[in-house]
Amino acid sequence: MYKMNDKEAIEDVLHRYALYMSNFEIEKALDLFTEDAIFDETSVIPGAYLDGRESLRAFYAKYSPMMVDMMHMYFNFILTDLSENEASTTTTLLLESSYVGGQPNRLKGYWEDKFRKIDGEWKFSYRKLTLFPENPNLKKT
């Protein structure tokens, strides 16, 4: 059986999160976080600075039912720091989704993530989403 190196294993966590969230497999997504993880989505939802996996579970329970579909796509994975038990990455996000009622939604931004290795498995210990600003030079049609 192939054993992933640390960089591959960290990238695998990102891809699993994208897949699990896109399939509304919330418990599987939550298992990718440390118990004390920080999750910061204040760039999208004011007040969405969550401390701990249980706070994140409550957040998903509140907001997931508002969505009909989601597709998380990650690009431009950059490993910015790596030690034996900790790592940091930056990854570009494109999220296509629809709200109940059919309203489309698109988010473009990047995740700043920190990971911690626990019992040989990499997990998110910190996630912060920053949205890309709109280009002020583009004309609206």
PyMOL commands that set and color helices and strands:
alter all, ss='L'
color gray80, all
select helices_A, chain A and resi 6-22+26-30+53-66
alter helices_A, ss='H'
color red, helices_A
select strands_A, chain A and resi 33-40+49-51+67-82+86-99+104-118+121-131
alter strands_A, ss='S'
color yellow, strands_A
deselect
rebuild
show_as cartoon
